[in-house]
Structure formats: structure tokens, C-alpha cells
Amino acid sequence: MALPPVPHEFASSLRTSRIEALSDAAFGIVMTILVLEIPVPEIDQPTALDVPRALLRLWPNFLGYFVSFVMLGMSWVAQHEQFHFIKRADQALLWMTMLFLMLIATVPFTTTLIGRYLEQQSVVVLYGAHLLAISLVHHATWRYAAMNRRLVDPHIDVEDVEMHLRRSLTTPVIYLVAIGLSFMNTVLSVVVYALVPLVYGMLPSIYAKRKRSRPRER
């Protein structure tokens, strides 16, 4: 018996489950590697104060670890929310996700640079450019999937699409500001990087309040 023809809209579409599984695995591995990049002090015959002092000297490593871990957490949450709306995939989405995960996988490298050379402005700029690239790829992926409801739920609210697009553009703007601050103070720049997830997490409630405050059409 011949099978009925597959509708064209689904003939070239792929499931998103494998993308999500690969992303979860990649994030889990990268977030684990981060802590392994913090060196354990090696002290011969340490006194009572030697170990605390050695750990204090590692504060740039701990700062880099904290910022990167929180940033990775934000990126995972953002992608998780993204695939709540994306219902199918195509080849372009697959390769955009591969680019996104490639950038995520290199976070331990730039984090190690921050831990060792925090005072070097070029290193802080490189780190910021890395975070900026991650956020721009995330935005581009969302824009591609949502354009004309290409891969998202066909019944998605247009306002929800616009809200997520604006939200995904906020982080690159803050990263650019932080990169500019690195010319003044590298530590301040890294602290601003750390504030990005906080701002990103607050945006939904801000947009919701604005939406409720709009006058209803009669």
C-alpha cells in the first residue's frame, strides 16, 4: 500500500529533540570544564596562612569562573526558551546551532585567559567579543526561526516574537558597553559582563508590566 504524500511544509522539516539533547550535553560538559581550569595551589610545607593567601591570589580565576558560569547559565536558559517556541528545524537552523555550540565550547579558553591576564585590556576585549558573538548568533537564530513563522508555532503571538527579538538584542548592547569600559578599567568591564544575566532575567517582567500598562483598545 502506498503511503500518503507528506505535506510540503513538513517534508523538509526535522525534529528539534536531537538539537536540544546535544545542546544540553555541550552545556553540561563546558560548565564542568570551567572549574577544572582553576589551578590548585602547590605549596611545599604550607603554613596556616599560605593556602588562604594562595587562594586569594587566584581571585581573577574565580571571577572569570563566576562570570562565565552565570553567562553559560543565561545562554542555556535563553536557548531553552527559544526552543519552547521553535517546533521544527531545517538545515540552516542545525548549522546555526552548531556555530552557537562551537562558541559555547570555547568559553573555558577565554575564561582561562581572563584568570591569567585580567589586567590586559586586549584579553578583556577578546572575552567580551566572544560573549558578544554568542549573543549575536543566538539573536540571529531566533530571527531566522521566527521570520514569517518559519520554524515556530504558527499561532505564536506577534508581540511575543518582537519581545524575544528585542530581549536578545539587549545583551549585545551591554557587552559593547562593557568592552568600551575596558579602556578605563578591566575589572569594571568584567563586572559589567557579570551583570548581563541579571538584566536579561529582569527583562520579561519589565515587558510584562509595559504590556499591562498599555490602554486597551475598545
Residue pairs with C-beta under 8 A, 6 or more apart in sequence:
10 88
12 90
13 88
13 89
13 90
13 151
14 88
14 89
14 90
14 94
15 88
15 89
16 83
16 86
16 87
16 88
16 89
19 83
19 89
19 93
19 94
19 97
20 80
20 83
22 97
22 101
23 76
23 79
23 97
23 101
24 76
26 101
26 104
26 105
27 72
27 75
27 76
27 104
30 72
30 104
30 105
30 107
30 108
31 69
31 72
31 73
33 108
34 65
34 68
34 69
34 72
34 107
34 108
34 111
35 65
37 61
37 65
37 108
37 111
37 112
37 115
38 58
38 61
38 62
38 65
38 115
39 58
39 61
41 51
41 54
41 55
41 57
41 58
43 50
43 51
43 54
46 54
58 115
60 114
60 115
60 116
60 118
61 115
61 116
63 114
63 115
63 118
63 187
63 190
64 111
64 112
64 114
64 115
64 118
64 190
65 111
65 115
66 194
67 111
67 114
67 190
67 193
67 194
68 107
68 108
68 110
68 111
68 114
70 194
70 197
71 107
71 131
71 134
71 193
71 194
71 196
71 197
72 104
72 107
73 197
74 171
74 196
74 197
74 200
74 201
75 104
75 134
75 138
78 138
78 168
78 200
79 100
79 138
81 164
82 138
82 141
82 142
82 145
82 164
85 145
85 146
85 152
85 153
85 156
85 160
85 164
86 93
86 145
86 151
86 152
87 151
87 152
87 153
88 151
89 151
90 151
92 144
93 141
93 144
93 145
93 151
96 137
96 140
96 141
96 144
97 141
99 137
100 134
100 137
100 138
100 141
103 130
103 133
103 134
103 137
104 134
106 130
107 130
110 126
110 127
110 130
111 127
113 123
113 126
113 127
114 123
114 124
114 127
114 190
117 123
118 124
118 186
118 187
118 190
119 186
120 186
121 182
121 183
121 186
123 186
124 179
124 182
124 186
124 189
124 190
125 179
125 182
127 190
127 193
128 175
128 178
128 179
128 182
128 189
128 193
129 179
131 175
131 193
131 196
132 172
132 175
132 176
132 179
135 168
135 171
135 172
135 175
136 172
138 168
139 165
139 168
139 169
139 172
142 164
142 165
142 168
143 165
144 150
144 151
145 151
145 152
146 152
146 156
146 161
146 164
146 165
149 156
152 161
159 211
163 204
163 207
166 207
167 200
167 203
167 204
167 207
170 199
170 200
170 203
171 196
171 199
171 200
174 192
174 195
174 196
174 199
175 193
175 196
177 192
178 189
178 190
178 192
178 193
178 196
179 189
181 188
181 189
181 192
182 189
